[in-house]
Amino acid sequence: MTTNTTSSMSARSITMADLPDLAGTSLGTSHRVLITQEQIALFADATNDHQWIHVDPERAATGPFGSTIAHGYLTLSLAVELFFRLLDVTDCAQVINYGLDKVRFPAPVPVDSSVGAVADVTAVEPCPGGYQLAVTLTFDAAGVDRPVCVAQMILRYLGPVGSTDSTSNAAGGDRAR
């Protein structure tokens, strides 16, 4: 599957020591990804979610949205691509996707829409081996007046094992698994 993207925005490059300064800041707006019917069909196959509103363009044309729509979890899955093109932590040894605190899908994503996101860092806290970031991603789709997804993503940025800087054992204890 190919991902169609637009924009040449480059990532903000920082070091682990700079992470605490991101709390309360916006990382900006991501590039955009075009959601095609092929992507929707492949996602349906991967998740075994073949509901007609996603995979049957003829039936969906007469449905509530006038076309097929992307699965909410397909939209959410773009978080990785959209976020990591906004932030590059140059001396980070490992990033762990620690999970999500809250996810909502306020509006559908029609097929052939371009999707982007704004990333706001809501919190940065020390964790074993580095820092934990809470990032609110607000996804939008071209032509849709409400957000199509709002998700609070939790990430752990870990420094090198055995590092002697302040991030190596920021909160003590075992390393995240």
N, CA, C and O of each residue as an XYZ file, in Angstrom:
708
protein
N       0.852     -1.169      0.000
C       0.000      0.000      0.000
C       0.896      1.229      0.000
O       1.830      1.327      0.796
N       0.611      2.157     -0.887
C       1.352      3.407     -0.897
C       0.577      4.469     -0.154
O      -0.652      4.514     -0.200
N       1.307      5.314      0.524
C       0.691      6.420      1.239
C       0.931      7.675      0.432
O       2.076      8.030      0.151
N      -0.123      8.336      0.064
C      -0.004      9.601     -0.647
C       0.082     10.703      0.386
O      -0.817     10.856      1.212
N       1.166     11.479      0.346
C       1.330     12.542      1.323
C       1.586     13.856      0.616
O       2.073     13.883     -0.514
N       1.258     14.935      1.284
C       1.574     16.258      0.784
C       2.249     17.028      1.895
O       2.004     16.772      3.074
N       3.093     17.965      1.528
C       3.810     18.862      2.430
C       5.254     18.408      2.574
O       5.575     17.222      2.506
N       6.098     19.391      2.772
C       7.516     19.091      2.946
C       7.990     19.548      4.322
O       9.182     19.782      4.526
N       7.069     19.675      5.255
C       7.420     20.136      6.598
C       8.478     19.213      7.207
O       8.357     17.990      7.152
N       9.509     19.818      7.786
C      10.534     18.996      8.415
C      10.294     18.945      9.921
O       9.671     19.834     10.502
N      10.800     17.895     10.524
C      10.624     17.674     11.955
C      11.446     18.667     12.765
O      12.516     19.101     12.340
N      10.928     19.020     13.937
C      11.681     19.807     14.903
C      12.688     18.856     15.530
O      12.299     17.825     16.078
N      13.966     19.178     15.461
C      15.016     18.334     16.045
C      15.427     18.893     17.390
O      15.799     20.061     17.510
N      15.353     18.030     18.413
C      15.751     18.415     19.761
C      16.496     17.247     20.404
O      16.607     16.171     19.815
N      17.002     17.467     21.611
C      17.651     16.393     22.365
C      16.749     15.986     23.526
O      15.762     16.659     23.824
N      17.096     14.887     24.172
C      16.343     14.410     25.335
C      16.260     15.507     26.405
O      15.215     15.678     27.033
N      17.330     16.232     26.610
C      17.349     17.276     27.637
C      16.340     18.382     27.350
O      15.913     19.080     28.270
N      15.955     18.552     26.087
C      15.004     19.596     25.700
C      13.543     19.176     25.872
O      12.651     20.022     25.816
N      13.289     17.889     26.077
C      11.905     17.408     26.134
C      11.034     18.121     27.165
O       9.899     18.469     26.839
N      11.510     18.359     28.404
C      10.647     19.033     29.380
C      10.155     20.413     28.922
O       9.088     20.865     29.337
N      10.930     21.069     28.076
C      10.545     22.393     27.586
C       9.354     22.340     26.626
O       8.760     23.377     26.333
N       9.000     21.165     26.138
C       7.885     21.041     25.199
C       6.520     21.078     25.879
O       5.512     21.299     25.207
N       6.459     20.868     27.186
C       5.169     20.838     27.883
C       4.408     22.136     27.628
O       4.936     23.233     27.812
N       3.165     21.987     27.204
C       2.319     23.142     26.948
C       2.530     23.804     25.601
O       1.995     24.884     25.353
N       3.303     23.172     24.724
C       3.561     23.778     23.412
C       2.892     22.981     22.298
O       2.532     21.815     22.460
N       2.741     23.651     21.169
C       2.242     22.983     19.965
C       3.437     22.659     19.079
O       4.334     23.482     18.893
N       3.431     21.439     18.535
C       4.481     21.063     17.588
C       4.106     21.466     16.169
O       4.902     21.334     15.240
N       2.883     21.959     16.019
C       2.442     22.440     14.716
C       1.530     21.459     14.006
O       0.983     20.531     14.601
N       1.389     21.695     12.730
C       0.493     20.919     11.876
C       1.310     19.975     11.009
O       2.326     20.362     10.432
N       0.862     18.757     10.928
C       1.568     17.727     10.158
C       1.370     17.911      8.655
O       0.622     18.779      8.205
N       2.058     17.079      7.909
C       1.770     16.934      6.493
C       0.396     16.266      6.361
O      -0.221     15.933      7.373
N      -0.078     16.071      5.164
C      -1.394     15.484      4.943
C      -1.249     14.151      4.221
O      -0.331     13.954      3.425
N      -2.181     13.232      4.517
C      -2.196     11.906      3.913
C      -3.543     11.727      3.216
O      -4.593     11.955      3.817
N      -3.509     11.321      1.961
C      -4.729     11.072      1.195
C      -5.247      9.674      1.518
O      -4.510      8.692      1.419
N      -6.515      9.591      1.904
C      -7.142      8.308      2.227
C      -7.886      7.805      0.991
O      -8.888      8.388      0.577
N      -7.389      6.725      0.413
C      -7.979      6.172     -0.809
C      -8.871      4.971     -0.493
O      -8.815      4.407      0.600
N      -9.689      4.596     -1.470
C     -10.522      3.410     -1.285
C      -9.652      2.162     -1.148
O     -10.007      1.235     -0.420
N      -8.516      2.134     -1.845
C      -7.600      0.998     -1.717
C      -7.094      0.859     -0.278
O      -7.046     -0.250      0.254
N      -6.718      1.976      0.354
C      -6.266      1.927      1.752
C      -7.379      1.429      2.668
O      -7.141      0.613      3.558
N      -8.590      1.923      2.444
C      -9.726      1.507      3.262
C      -9.964      0.005      3.107
O     -10.198     -0.690      4.096
N      -9.905     -0.496      1.877
C     -10.124     -1.933      1.624
C      -9.024     -2.773      2.273
O      -9.308     -3.818      2.858
N      -7.774     -2.325      2.174
C      -6.672     -3.063      2.796
C      -6.803     -3.067      4.319
O      -6.516     -4.074      4.965
N      -7.235     -1.946      4.889
C      -7.444     -1.883      6.333
C      -8.590     -2.814      6.734
O      -8.513     -3.489      7.761
N      -9.644     -2.849      5.932
C     -10.768     -3.760      6.199
C     -10.285     -5.207      6.202
O     -10.683     -5.992      7.062
N      -9.431     -5.562      5.246
C      -8.882     -6.919      5.200
C      -8.010     -7.205      6.425
O      -8.077     -8.293      6.998
N      -7.192     -6.227      6.823
C      -6.285     -6.434      7.957
C      -7.040     -6.585      9.273
O      -6.588     -7.296     10.171
N      -8.187     -5.919      9.392
C      -8.925     -5.919     10.661
C     -10.191     -6.767     10.621
O     -10.878     -6.923     11.631
N     -10.489     -7.308      9.453
C     -11.708     -8.102      9.257
C     -12.972     -7.292      9.556
O     -13.970     -7.833     10.033
N     -12.916     -5.993      9.270
C     -14.067     -5.096      9.430
C     -14.513     -4.664      8.038
O     -14.043     -3.659      7.506
N     -15.422     -5.433      7.459
C     -15.884     -5.188      6.095
C     -17.272     -4.567      6.049
O     -18.045     -4.846      5.133
N     -17.593     -3.730      7.027
C     -18.894     -3.075      7.031
C     -19.065     -2.294      5.722
O     -18.123     -1.655      5.252
N     -20.257     -2.345      5.140
C     -20.510     -1.758      3.826
C     -20.173     -0.273      3.753
O     -19.778      0.209      2.691
N     -20.317      0.454      4.838
C     -20.048      1.891      4.817
C     -18.577      2.186      4.490
O     -18.224      3.295      4.088
N     -17.730      1.162      4.674
C     -16.306      1.312      4.362
C     -15.933      0.732      3.000
O     -15.098      1.299      2.296
N     -16.537     -0.383      2.625
C     -16.012     -1.144      1.475
C     -16.939     -1.251      0.266
O     -16.530     -1.808     -0.753
N     -18.157     -0.747      0.335
C     -19.103     -0.857     -0.785
C     -19.461      0.541     -1.301
O     -20.428      1.145     -0.837
N     -18.674      1.060     -2.269
C     -18.906      2.422     -2.765
C     -20.317      2.638     -3.332
O     -20.890      3.713     -3.151
N     -20.878      1.641     -4.009
C     -22.229      1.807     -4.574
C     -23.266      1.990     -3.482
O     -24.065      2.925     -3.530
N     -23.257      1.107     -2.507
C     -24.221      1.198     -1.414
C     -23.972      2.445     -0.564
O     -24.915      3.118     -0.147
N     -22.710      2.744     -0.313
C     -22.371      3.899      0.508
C     -22.785      5.214     -0.160
O     -23.058      6.195      0.532
N     -22.834      5.244     -1.484
C     -23.244      6.455     -2.198
C     -24.669      6.868     -1.828
O     -25.009      8.049     -1.883
N     -25.492      5.903     -1.456
C     -26.873      6.207     -1.058
C     -27.028      6.200      0.465
O     -28.141      6.327      0.976
N     -25.936      6.055      1.176
C     -25.955      6.003      2.643
C     -25.880      7.384      3.266
O     -25.996      8.391      2.568
N     -25.688      7.435      4.564
C     -25.749      8.699      5.298
C     -24.637      9.703      4.975
O     -24.802     10.895      5.235
N     -23.506      9.250      4.412
C     -22.387     10.151      4.156
C     -22.142     10.399      2.670
O     -21.295     11.221      2.319
N     -22.869      9.704      1.786
C     -22.748      9.924      0.344
C     -21.547      9.256     -0.296
O     -21.351      9.371     -1.506
N     -20.748      8.570      0.481
C     -19.584      7.843     -0.037
C     -19.107      6.897      1.056
O     -19.621      6.905      2.174
N     -18.124      6.088      0.714
C     -17.513      5.277      1.767
C     -16.735      6.207      2.695
O     -16.357      7.319      2.325
N     -16.509      5.716      3.907
C     -15.722      6.471      4.887
C     -14.629      5.571      5.443
O     -14.760      4.347      5.466
N     -13.563      6.193      5.885
C     -12.457      5.449      6.502
C     -12.892      4.925      7.857
O     -13.704      5.547      8.542
N     -12.355      3.791      8.238
C     -12.542      3.282      9.590
C     -11.936      4.298     10.562
O     -10.913      4.912     10.258
N     -12.555      4.473     11.716
C     -11.981      5.364     12.721
C     -10.576      4.939     13.100
O      -9.693      5.779     13.275
N     -10.363      3.616     13.229
C      -9.037      3.133     13.617
C      -8.010      3.298     12.502
O      -6.812      3.354     12.780
N      -8.450      3.376     11.248
C      -7.524      3.705     10.163
C      -7.032      5.136     10.361
O      -5.837      5.410     10.251
N      -7.954      6.039     10.651
C      -7.573      7.428     10.916
C      -6.599      7.483     12.088
O      -5.559      8.136     12.004
N      -6.932      6.804     13.175
C      -6.074      6.791     14.356
C      -4.691      6.221     14.038
O      -3.687      6.689     14.574
N      -4.642      5.215     13.168
C      -3.357      4.587     12.851
C      -2.388      5.551     12.164
O      -1.187      5.286     12.118
N      -2.891      6.658     11.634
C      -2.021      7.662     11.011
C      -1.223      8.453     12.040
O      -0.314      9.200     11.678
N      -1.557      8.296     13.326
C      -0.884      9.056     14.386
C       0.627      8.900     14.312
O       1.358      9.880     14.454
N       1.095      7.704     14.097
C       2.540      7.455     14.075
C       3.196      8.241     12.944
O       4.154      8.979     13.172
N       2.686      8.086     11.739
C       3.285      8.786     10.599
C       3.203     10.305     10.763
O       4.186     11.007     10.528
N       2.059     10.806     11.156
C       1.878     12.255     11.253
C       2.716     12.858     12.384
O       3.330     13.909     12.207
N       2.742     12.196     13.547
C       3.470     12.743     14.690
C       4.984     12.705     14.492
O       5.656     13.710     14.723
N       5.525     11.578     14.075
C       6.980     11.442     14.032
C       7.629     12.247     12.921
O       8.855     12.336     12.858
N       6.840     12.825     12.058
C       7.410     13.780     11.104
C       7.428     15.188     11.679
O       7.949     16.108     11.048
N       6.858     15.366     12.882
C       6.877     16.674     13.546
C       7.983     16.789     14.590
O       8.431     17.896     14.888
N       8.429     15.670     15.150
C       9.414     15.714     16.236
C      10.473     14.637     16.062
O      10.163     13.459     15.887
N      11.729     15.066     16.115
C      12.864     14.151     16.055
C      13.736     14.416     17.274
O      14.318     15.493     17.408
N      13.824     13.428     18.162
C      14.675     13.551     19.346
C      15.976     12.832     18.992
O      16.044     11.603     18.991
N      16.989     13.610     18.697
C      18.200     13.097     18.054
C      19.005     12.113     18.889
O      19.645     11.221     18.333
N      18.988     12.254     20.219
C      19.786     11.353     21.049
C      18.936     10.331     21.797
O      19.382      9.756     22.790
N      17.743     10.112     21.334
C      16.850      9.125     21.941
C      17.230      7.729     21.447
O      17.378      7.508     20.245
N      17.384      6.793     22.379
C      17.733      5.426     22.001
C      16.502      4.620     21.588
O      16.598      3.717     20.756
N      15.343      4.947     22.170
C      14.131      4.184     21.883
C      12.908      5.012     22.234
O      12.888      5.717     23.243
N      11.879      4.917     21.381
C      10.582      5.523     21.671
C       9.592      4.385     21.832
O       9.516      3.487     20.994
N       8.836      4.434     22.918
C       7.824      3.408     23.161
C       6.455      4.056     23.080
O       6.187      5.055     23.748
N       5.587      3.476     22.251
C       4.189      3.882     22.216
C       3.567      3.276     23.463
O       3.322      2.071     23.516
N       3.310      4.111     24.471
C       2.855      3.630     25.769
C       1.334      3.479     25.825
O       0.799      2.882     26.760
N       0.645      4.018     24.828
C      -0.807      3.843     24.768
C      -1.541      5.132     24.521
O      -0.959      6.141     24.122
N      -2.839      5.077     24.767
C      -3.732      6.214     24.552
C      -4.579      6.407     25.799
O      -5.015      5.435     26.415
N      -4.812      7.655     26.171
C      -5.687      7.920     27.310
C      -7.128      8.142     26.881
O      -8.047      7.711     27.577
N      -7.345      8.798     25.762
C      -8.697      9.099     25.324
C      -8.692      9.240     23.813
O      -7.806      9.877     23.244
N      -9.691      8.639     23.162
C      -9.829      8.736     21.716
C     -11.295      8.967     21.388
O     -12.177      8.309     21.940
N     -11.546      9.904     20.487
C     -12.904     10.165     20.005
C     -12.852     10.361     18.492
O     -11.845     10.812     17.945
N     -13.953     10.014     17.827
C     -14.093     10.191     16.382
C     -15.321     11.073     16.119
O     -16.384     10.552     15.783
N     -15.192     12.404     16.268
C     -16.351     13.296     16.165
C     -17.000     13.379     14.782
O     -18.179     13.717     14.680
N     -16.249     13.077     13.717
C     -16.799     13.180     12.359
C     -16.140     12.117     11.480
O     -15.014     11.699     11.749
N     -16.850     11.675     10.419
C     -16.280     10.664      9.525
C     -15.258     11.256      8.549
O     -15.248     12.459      8.292
N     -14.405     10.386      8.017
C     -13.430     10.755      6.982
C     -13.904     10.165      5.662
O     -13.786      8.958      5.455
N     -14.442     11.000      4.753
C     -14.884     10.487      3.453
C     -13.692      9.995      2.626
O     -12.588     10.530      2.733
N     -13.927      8.983      1.812
C     -12.892      8.490      0.911
C     -12.352      9.652      0.076
O     -13.083     10.587     -0.249
N     -11.077      9.581     -0.263
C     -10.371     10.588     -1.059
C     -10.211     11.926     -0.346
O     -10.038     12.961     -0.989
N     -10.268     11.901      0.979
C      -9.982     13.096      1.778
C      -8.518     13.084      2.181
O      -7.915     12.024      2.348
N      -7.956     14.272      2.336
C      -6.611     14.346      2.897
C      -6.742     14.628      4.388
O      -7.527     15.476      4.812
N      -5.951     13.893      5.173
C      -6.009     13.973      6.631
C      -4.676     14.486      7.162
O      -3.609     14.077      6.706
N      -4.759     15.384      8.128
C      -3.575     15.892      8.816
C      -3.891     15.993     10.293
O      -4.996     15.657     10.719
N      -2.932     16.452     11.077
C      -3.153     16.573     12.513
C      -2.330     17.713     13.089
O      -1.257     18.053     12.589
N      -2.866     18.294     14.159
C      -2.126     19.248     14.974
C      -1.707     18.497     16.224
O      -2.512     17.787     16.827
N      -0.444     18.652     16.615
C       0.088     17.952     17.790
C       0.414     18.958     18.880
O       1.234     19.856     18.692
N      -0.250     18.791     20.038
C      -0.010     19.646     21.192
C       0.538     18.790     22.329
O      -0.085     17.806     22.727
N       1.701     19.164     22.850
C       2.295     18.434     23.971
C       1.639     18.957     25.242
O       1.838     20.112     25.619
N       0.860     18.111     25.898
C       0.116     18.552     27.079
C       0.875     18.309     28.373
O       0.624     18.991     29.367
N       1.798     17.353     28.385
C       2.575     17.083     29.603
C       3.867     16.360     29.245
O       3.923     15.588     28.288
N       4.892     16.625     30.027
C       6.159     15.897     29.943
C       6.553     15.574     31.379
O       6.696     16.469     32.212
N       6.728     14.286     31.658
C       7.084     13.861     33.016
C       8.254     12.892     32.961
O       8.376     12.122     32.009
N       9.122     12.921     33.980
C      10.192     11.928     34.037
C       9.589     10.530     34.172
O       8.555     10.350     34.817
N      10.232      9.564     33.570
C       9.861      8.154     33.719
C      11.162      7.358     33.769
O      12.219      7.906     33.455
N      11.120      6.113     34.144
C      12.364      5.330     34.200
C      13.098      5.356     32.858
O      12.575      4.879     31.851
N      14.284      5.901     32.849
C      15.112      5.918     31.652
C      14.908      7.096     30.726
O      15.584      7.191     29.702
N      13.989      8.006     31.055
C      13.777      9.127     30.152
C      12.584      9.980     30.513
O      12.419     10.382     31.665
N      11.748     10.257     29.517
C      10.590     11.129     29.709
C       9.352     10.529     29.059
O       9.422      9.864     28.025
N       8.222     10.785     29.698
C       6.932     10.390     29.138
C       6.218     11.648     28.653
O       6.067     12.616     29.399
N       5.782     11.622     27.391
C       5.055     12.745     26.817
C       3.596     12.377     26.638
O       3.282     11.268     26.207
N       2.704     13.297     26.966
C       1.295     13.188     26.615
C       1.080     14.194     25.493
O       1.344     15.386     25.651
N       0.601     13.701     24.364
C       0.427     14.533     23.173
C      -1.017     14.417     22.710
O      -1.510     13.314     22.478
N      -1.694     15.549     22.576
C      -3.041     15.541     22.019
C      -2.934     15.782     20.525
O      -2.425     16.810     20.079
N      -3.426     14.812     19.758
C      -3.471     14.927     18.308
C      -4.904     15.230     17.901
O      -5.824     14.487     18.245
N      -5.091     16.307     17.179
C      -6.402     16.662     16.656
C      -6.330     16.519     15.138
O      -5.700     17.321     14.449
N      -6.994     15.475     14.638
C      -6.973     15.159     13.211
C      -8.077     15.931     12.488
O      -9.173     16.108     13.020
N      -7.779     16.381     11.287
C      -8.794     17.014     10.464
C      -8.770     16.376      9.075
O      -7.772     15.784      8.665
N      -9.881     16.507      8.368
C      -9.962     16.048      6.983
C     -10.430     17.220      6.138
O     -11.326     17.963      6.538
N      -9.831     17.384      4.986
C     -10.212     18.471      4.091
C     -11.702     18.388      3.791
O     -12.220     17.326      3.448
N     -12.386     19.523      3.923
C     -13.808     19.589      3.623
C     -14.724     19.186      4.771
O     -15.946     19.236      4.626
N     -14.159     18.789      5.907
C     -14.962     18.397      7.074
C     -14.782     19.477      8.135
O     -13.652     19.795      8.507
N     -15.900     20.054      8.634
C     -15.780     21.191      9.552
C     -15.494     20.850     11.002
O     -15.245     21.759     11.795
N     -15.518     19.599     11.380
C     -15.201     19.210     12.762
C     -13.967     18.313     12.743
O     -13.627     17.755     11.700
N     -13.299     18.170     13.873
C     -12.198     17.194     13.919
C     -12.739     15.800     13.578
O     -13.886     15.479     13.891
N     -11.908     14.982     12.939
C     -12.316     13.612     12.605
C     -11.799     12.618     13.636
O     -12.263     11.479     13.699
N     -10.845     13.049     14.436
C     -10.324     12.220     15.526
C      -9.584     13.140     16.483
O      -8.869     14.050     16.064
N      -9.766     12.892     17.770
C      -8.986     13.579     18.808
C      -8.471     12.478     19.723
O      -9.248     11.703     20.282
N      -7.150     12.419     19.869
C      -6.549     11.325     20.643
C      -5.430     11.855     21.518
O      -4.624     12.676     21.079
N      -5.384     11.385     22.758
C      -4.247     11.695     23.609
C      -3.322     10.487     23.608
O      -3.642      9.428     24.149
N      -2.169     10.678     22.983
C      -1.174      9.627     22.809
C      -0.103      9.777     23.888
O       0.338     10.886     24.191
N       0.306      8.652     24.460
C       1.354      8.650     25.484
C       2.590      7.961     24.893
O       2.517      6.826     24.421
N       3.709      8.661     24.929
C       4.965      8.143     24.381
C       6.042      8.216     25.441
O       6.074      9.144     26.249
N       6.923      7.232     25.433
C       8.090      7.262     26.316
C       9.346      7.358     25.464
O       9.598      6.520     24.599
N      10.123      8.394     25.727
C      11.409      8.607     25.065
C      12.483      8.166     26.044
O      12.599      8.708     27.144
N      13.272      7.170     25.632
C      14.284      6.603     26.521
C      15.678      6.881     25.979
O      15.925      6.811     24.775
N      16.574      7.196     26.896
C      17.963      7.461     26.543
C      18.751      6.168     26.476
O      18.203      5.089     26.697
N      20.030      6.273     26.174
C      20.874      5.082     26.078
C      20.955      4.337     27.413
O      20.976      4.961     28.473
N      20.999      3.027     27.360
C      21.158      2.209     28.566
C      22.511      2.543     29.187
O      23.525      2.604     28.492
N      22.516      2.758     30.501
C      23.762      3.065     31.195
C      24.199      4.503     31.067
O      25.289      4.860     31.514
N      23.366      5.342     30.461
C      23.712      6.749     30.317
C      23.861      7.381     31.695
O      23.171      6.999     32.640
N      24.759      8.343     31.801
C      24.970      8.996     33.095
C      24.268     10.340     33.172
O      24.389     11.031     34.184
N      23.532     10.737     32.128
C      22.842     12.022     32.214
C      21.565     11.908     33.033
O      21.188     10.815     33.454
N      20.901     13.036     33.259
C      19.734     13.067     34.153
C      18.550     12.287     33.603
O      17.636     11.968     34.364
N      18.530     11.969     32.319
C      17.393     11.234     31.773
C      17.549      9.733     31.907
O      16.585      9.000     31.688
N      18.725      9.254     32.257
C      18.929      7.806     32.268
C      18.121      7.106     33.349
O      17.678      5.974     33.150
N      17.925      7.743     34.464
C      17.112      7.173     35.537
C      16.229      8.258     36.129
O      16.179      8.440     37.345
N      15.532      8.979     35.256
C      14.767     10.157     35.662
C      13.794      9.872     36.794
O      13.589     10.734     37.649
N      13.190      8.692     36.827
C      12.234      8.399     37.908
C      12.614      7.154     38.672
O      11.852      6.678     39.513
N      13.788      6.624     38.383
C      14.231      5.417     39.081
C      13.452      4.196     38.649
O      12.545      4.290     37.823
N      13.803      3.048     39.205
C      13.055      1.830     38.927
C      13.466      1.156     37.631
O      14.478      1.499     37.019
N      12.647      0.179     37.224
C      12.934     -0.604     36.015
C      12.639      0.198     34.760
O      11.847      1.139     34.779
N      13.284     -0.186     33.677
C      13.018      0.416     32.374
C      11.651     -0.013     31.886
O      11.168     -1.092     32.228
N      11.029      0.841     31.080
C       9.702      0.500     30.522
C       9.821     -0.735     29.643
O      10.839     -0.950     28.986
N       8.785     -1.527     29.641
C       8.782     -2.736     28.822
C       7.764     -2.625     27.731
O       7.612     -3.550     26.932
